[in-house]
């Protein structure tokens, strides 16, 4: 073999090696498929806290991340264990039922830095009966696999852990990767970590939460970003990092129905990424074949760009935001609709309608925009939840909604 061919082959080898290395450090649809297929399989029986399926899920996650050289930060290796009393019904905000064991997973990238970034997602779901939170008409005995909610976020954190460690990204920050248990029971796992943080909580400069990032709509490409107002640097960074044609729906508040709330309440800037609800939310039909893997890869690339810009700043200042109403925790009635969280117009756009519930009986359809309940106008989803708190079971009320260009009135009985 002549010297020219040897040199050419050597250059080709270097080019191929570079491509392979670059590929290994990017996010992988195949990796997401692997993780979500396991976490959302029937064999895990819906990953309910304290049950065998969740234990299988946590063991799988630890097996995947242990090869990355991340430091275990739990009280039992990677596991941070806690217990709580289950609620006896969906409206019971104080647990009075059986005692349940939950387990957070904590994996630490130790840079010996003075600043720490937390990246987390919950890995629990509703088990085989919905635990009072199913939107299926007859949930008993049905496995709620939770592929989007929240195997998608759990897989996303695994992919971020792999890419960040391989790229040696965010060198000025330690990174704590967390998979939370008992989110569906009321953010219990994240509350426990925020109150039992294994290091110095004051070193935590930012928390990022991934909850339901697996169902990006390719037509609208809408991504909801919660916590935008918790730091003055977030707005411009979120805009500058968006090279993916996302329609970004900004939510300024640091509180919301997911685990970032627990850290916002400790005066930590937070960002939460969410691709929206759908007709399979909290139903047995939330399965792996419905995940948009290429869409989730784009979301993770966006997260990475946002974090790169945030961690390049000297400071990530905290700003308190207006808290959302607590009415959602106390209302005694429901219409049985699935809101479109990406909708930013006036009113509440409906993504789906649950069979047998008041909205279904009144003839609501997906795509309808609910404008008014009784005398109360609806400005957004949070206003909607506050309005629901004004009614009780058995009440009859006129509602106003738009279907396309048509405006119509319907009577609803709660």
Buried (B, 14 or more C-beta within 10 A) or exposed (E): EEEEEEEEEEEEEEEEEEEEEEEEBBBBBEBBBBBBBBBBBEEBBBBBBBBEBBBBBBEBBBEBBEEBEBEBBBEEEBBBEBEBBBBEEEEBEEBEEEEBBBBBBBBBBBBEBEBBBBBBBBBBBBBBBBBBBBBBEEBEEBBBBBBBBBBBBBBBBBBBBBBBBEBEBBEBBBBBBBBBBBBBBBBBBBBBBBEEBBEEBEBBBBBBBBBBBBBBBEEBBBBBBBBBBBBEBBBEBBEEBBEBEBEBBBBBBBBBBBBBBBBBBBBBBBBBBBBBBBBBBBBBBBBBEBBBBEBBBBBBBBBBBBBBBBBEBEEBEBBEBEEBBEBBEEBEBBBBBBBBBBBBEEBBBBBBBBEEBBBBBBBBEBEBBBBBBBEBEBBBBBBBBBBBBBBEEEBEBEBBBBBEEEEEEBEBEB
